[in-house]
Amino acid sequence: AITSSNLTLTAGTLSGTNVLVGTLTLSGGTLTGNMTVSNNSVLNIAAGGANVFFQAMILTNNGTVTWTNTPLYTGIGTHIYNYGLWNAQSDNNFAGNYGGNPGTVFDNFGIFRKSGNTGTTTLDGVTTLNNFGTVNVQSGFLSVTSLNSTGGTFSGNGVVQMVSGTATLNGVIT
């Protein structure tokens, strides 16, 4: 377990099987392996000029992931299970095939929120968003290429934009 009220990774690689209890800020570097963000815990993805990578990563979020001010490079089989809140607070690119195939799968059982800026947050063409929870676009655009929603909901004053690809929707759109 990683227990910290204010741990920051600025470079290097954090690997293995980890459980986050507290707060971890990624301002650069790579996560690989398995990480669980516990209830009431926070993973901040906020690089200040450095790149952040999830490579061959299985991330299970039961708390809050706050993504700001940086592209997020994922790939080589990265799989995200969001049961808590994933809060995209800026207009950035989620690059789901960085470093090789297969691309990234993002299973949302909680809340995927786009809450910052009025531009576009992009889940690129090799990122599949499976929505079983709530996609809440409060401002701007959430641009996706591969979207499956079974029983999930969409809400907010922003726009979910299909760039190309396919969408399967079975749920509530507000």
C-alpha positions, 0 to 999 in steps of 0.5 A: 500500500502507498499511504501518503497525504501528499506524494509526488512522482515527477519522473521514473516508473512506479510499477508492481501492485499498489493500493493508494491510500491518500493522495498521489500527484503525477507530474511526470513519469510512468505507472505500470502494473496494477494500481487501486485508488481507494475510497476517499483517495486522490490520484492527480495527473497534472504534469508541469511540462513533463509527460505522464504515461500509463503502460500495461497498466490496470487502474481501478479507481474507487476514489477520485482521479483529477486530470489537468494540464497534460496529455495522458499517454496510455497503451499496451493493454492499459485498462481503466476501471472507474467506480469513483470520479474521473474528473477531466479538468482541462482540454487534453488528449487521452492517447490510448495507443502510445507504445503499441497495441492493443489500445486502452479500454476505459470502463466507466461504472462511476462518473466520467466528468469533463469540467474544465475549459470550453475546448475539447478533451479527446479520447483518441481512436484506439481508446474505447469508452464503455459507459455503465455509469454517468458521462457528465460533460459540464463544458466544452466537448468530449470527443470519442471514437469508440463508445459503448453505453449499456444502461449508462447516462449522459448529462451536462451542458457540454457536448459528447462528440463522435468523431468517427467510429461506432457508438452503441447507446442504450441508456438515458441522454439528457 
